[in-house]
Amino acid sequence: MADTSPESPPPRVPLCILTGFLGAGKTTVLNRVLGFQHHRRVAVIVNELGRIDIDGKLLKARAGDVVELTGGCVCHEVRTLEELSEAFAEVMARSRPEWIVLETTGIAQPQAILDGLAALPADQQRVQVAAVITVVDGEAGVGQLERFSEARDQVACADGILLSKLDVAPADGLAALHRALAVLNPSAERASFPATSHGTAALVPWLFDRAPSLRAEVVSGRSRAAPAPHRHGQLTAHAFSHDAPFVADALLALAERLGPRIVRAKGFVDVAGEARRGFLERAGTRLELRYLDAWPPGPRRTELVFIGEDLDPAALERQLWACRAAGEDRGR
């Protein structure tokens, strides 16, 4: 007699949602952990707010498999949620990972992501959330939590809170930050981003060895304030791409002039007279242009993403065009 019992669905892959406000250091944390010998097959899905992939390029040398979702935030766009489900299927078929990490945008609302994943049809339920880890900028401190509802929502939804930049954070500011975290999410375990390989080793099981069933128990027993409606209203993103080289000092001066309106800026820069790739980054109050490895063969291209308040895209582009090197207004 033929067996007519329905086939059991394939086991779901554990998912770690790595979130945190703009500039907190999510990609730095992920790069450090993925570069450590963790002996796990880990796939990474990077959700970029702008339409230019920056973080995915920084992670490709570290992760076993990287998929980029650009142009939207998975926590509130139906189209991008569908792309996320497709990305899960893609990496599972391609590399059979033991673990998947979703690195969210800096203004994501994790609870909305959890709700969206739970609402997917049964045949698209390919992952099981094991942990929401929120990276919190110790240097930006409590002021960032007070200013941005997204930062508060990310903390409130966390199973674990990872404090970054403690080496440059003032002691009194950290004390106030810990008090705020205790109010927003008293039961979430806190850790710090390590400066040593020994500390990194301690983070690996914290990120990759959590049992999904444990998270369910933790969440069911936790009292959390309901998140505010998800709007992203006060922040906008603008992506800029150009094939001419730029003057480093002019570009840095422009970023300085934009001041606190720019919450986050990052991207690769073709610096005039420089063979190495430039990387411009603004995170909190810190602004730097550092140099990475040499440009790969082929055309060079500056690709930047700016996220801030009351941004005028046309004015920003005009000012960026003025930072190009003289006589280099051409493709290469």
N, C-alpha and C positions, 0 to 999 in steps of 0.2 A: 504494500500500500504506500502510495507516494506521500511524502511529508508536505502537508499544505500549510504548516505553521508559518506565520510571517517571519521574514528575516529580521534579526535584531539589528538595530542601527549600529554603525561603527562607533567605537569609543571616541568621545570628544577630547580634543587636545587642550591641556591647561593653558589659560591665557592670563598674562599679567598686563594690566593696564597701567602704563607709566605716564603720569600726568604731572602738572606743575605749571605755575604761571610763567609768562614770557620771561626768558632770561634766567630762570632758576637753575638751569644746568642739566636738563634731562638728557640731552645728547652726550654731554660729557660723562655723566654717570653710566649711560649705556655703553659708550665706547670703552670705558675703563673695565666694566664687568665682562663685556664680550671679548676683550683682549686677554682676559685672564684664562688660564687653562681650566675651564669648568667641565670639560668632557661631556657636553650636552649638545644635541642638535637643536639649535635655537633659530627660529625664523623671526624676523622683525618687520613690522608694518609701520611705516612712518606716515602720519597724517600731517601734511603741510597746509598752512592757512593760505599762503600765496600760491600762485600757479607756477612757481619755480621750485624745483626740488633742491634744497640745500642740505638738510640733515641726512637724507638718504645717501648723498655722495660722501658725507663724512663717515657714514657707518659701513659702507660697502666692503671695506677692507677688513672689517672685524666680524660681521655676522655671516652665518652660513647662507642666509637667503634674505634679501631685502626687497620689499614691495613698497612703492611710494603711492600715496593717495594725495594728489595736489588739487588745490582749488576750492576746498571746502572743509568744514569741520564736521566730523562724523556724528557729533552729538546733536546736530539739528537739521542736517540736510538728508532728505530721503534718498536722493540719488547717491550720495556718498555712503550712506549706510548699505545700500545695495552693492556698491563697489567694495565695501569692507567685507561683506559676505563672500563676494567673488574672490577677493584677495586671500581669505582663509582657505577657500577651496584650491586656489592656485598653488599656494605654498605647501599645502598638505599633499597635493598630488606630485609636486615637483621634488620636494626634499624630505617628506615624511618627518617633520620636526617632532621632537619630544616636548617642545615648549614654544609658545608664540608670545611675543611682546608687541603690544600696540603702544607706540609713542604718540601721544595726542598732541594737538596744537596747544599753544600756551593759554588759550582762552576757552578750552573745552570744559564742559560740565560732565564729569564722569557719571553721575547718576542718570543723565539722559542717554549716555552710551549704554549703560546697563539696561535701561528700559528698552532701548532700541534693539539690543541683542535678544532680550527676552521675547520681544514681539515678533521676531523672525519666524517664518513657518518652520514646522518641525523638521522638514527635510533640509533646511538651511542651518540648523543648530549644530554647527561643526566644532564649537569651542565651549569650554566651561571656565568661567572666570574664577581664577584662584586668588587673585589679589589686585587691589587698587593701591598703587604706591604713588604718593604725592611728594615731589621734590619741592622744598620750601627754601627760598633764598634768605639765608641768615643775615646777609648784609643789608638787604632791602628792609628786612624786619617787619614790625607790626604795621608800619605805615602802608605797605603794599596791601595787607589784608584789609585795612580800613578803607583804602581807596577803591579796591576792585572787588565786586561781588563774585567774579569768577574765581579769584584766589581763595575766597572764603568757602565757596562751594567745593573746590578741589580738596581742601583740608577736611571739610565735614564728611566727605564720602570715603576718605582713605582708610585702608586697613593698616597701612604703615606710612609714616612720615619720615622722609629723608632730608635732613638739614644740610644745606650746602653753604660754602663760603664762610665757614666758622672762623677760619684763620684771619679774615679781614673784618669780622663783625664786632662792633663794640659790645662790651660785656653788659652794659645797662640795657642796650637794645635787645640783646638776646634774652635777658630776663623778662622783658615785656613781651617778647615774641612767645616764649614758653607759656606765659600766663594766657595769652590769646589762644594758643593752640589747645590748652587745657579746657578752655571754655567751648571752643568750636568742636573738639573731638577728644574727649578725655580718655577714651579707651584705645586709641590708635597707638601702636608701638612706635617709638621714635628712635632713629639712628642718625648717624652723621656720615657724610661723604668722606671716605678715608683718603689720606695722602700717601699711604703705604700699600705695598702688595699684600701684606698680612691683613690689613683692614679690608681690602678688596675681597679677599678670600672669605671673610665673614659675611660680606654682602651677597655672595652667590646663592647660598641656601635661602637667604631672606627673600631674594627675588624669585628663585626658580624651584624651590622645594616645598612650597606651600601646597597643601592638599586643598582642592576645591571644596571638599566637604567641610574643612575647617573654616573656610571663609563664610560658608553658609551659616555655621553655628555662631560665628562672631557677629555677623550682620543681624541675625535674628534676635540676638540678645542686646543689641546696641540701640540706644535712644539717640536719634539724630533729628535735627531740625529739618523741616522740609525745605528743599532748595527753592530759591527764587525763580520765577519764570525766566526762561533762557532767551536772552535778547542779543547779546554782543553789541548793543546799540552804541556804546560810547567809543568803541575801538574799530578802526578800519585798517585794512592791509593793502599795500600797493607794491606790486612787483615791477622791477625795472631790469631790462636786459639790453646790452649794447655791445657792439663788436669793436669799438675803438678803445685804446688805452686811456687811463685816467691819471691825473696828477694827484699823488697821495696826499700832499698837504692841503690841497683845495678840497678834496673829498672829506678829510677829517674836520676841516674848518666848517664845512657845511653841516656835518653831523653835530658839531658843537653848537652851531647857531640854532638848529632846530630844537635843542634843549629838551625840556621835560615832555614836550608834545610827542616825542618819539619814545615809546615804551620799549620797543625792541627793534633792532636792525641787525641783519646778518647777510653774508653772501660773499661770493668770490669776486675778486677785482683784478683786472689786467692793469697793473701799474706800469706806467711808462718807464722804459729803461730797466725793468726788472724781469729776470728770467723765471723767478718763482711765482707761484700763485699767491696773490694777496687774499687775506680773509678779513673783512671788515665786520666788527661785532660791537653792538651796543646792548648791554644787559644791565638794567637798573641805571646806576650812575656811572658805570664803567664803559669807556669807549676805547677801542684799540684797533689798529690795523697791523696784523702780524703776517708773517710769511710762512707758507707751507712748502710742499715739494715743488719740483719743476712742473711747468705746464705739460700736459701730455701732447703728443704730436697732433697737429691739426690746428684749426682756427681757435684763437683765444676769445673768450666772451665774458664780460662782466655781468653777473647775475646777482641782484640784490633784492631783498624783501624788507620793507619798512612797515611797522605796525605802530599806530599811535592814535592820538585824539585830534579831531578836527583837521585831518590831513587834506590838503588840496592836491590831488594827484597831478594836475596840470602844472601847478607852481613847483611842485617837487621835481617833476621831470625837467622843467626849464633850468632849475638850479643844478641838477645833476649833469645836464648837457654842458653847462658852463665849466664843469670840472674836467672835461676831456683835454687830453694833451694837444697842444697847438699843432696844426698841420696833419692831424691823424684822424680826420673825419672820414673814415673809409672802412670797408670790410677787409679782413685779412684771411 
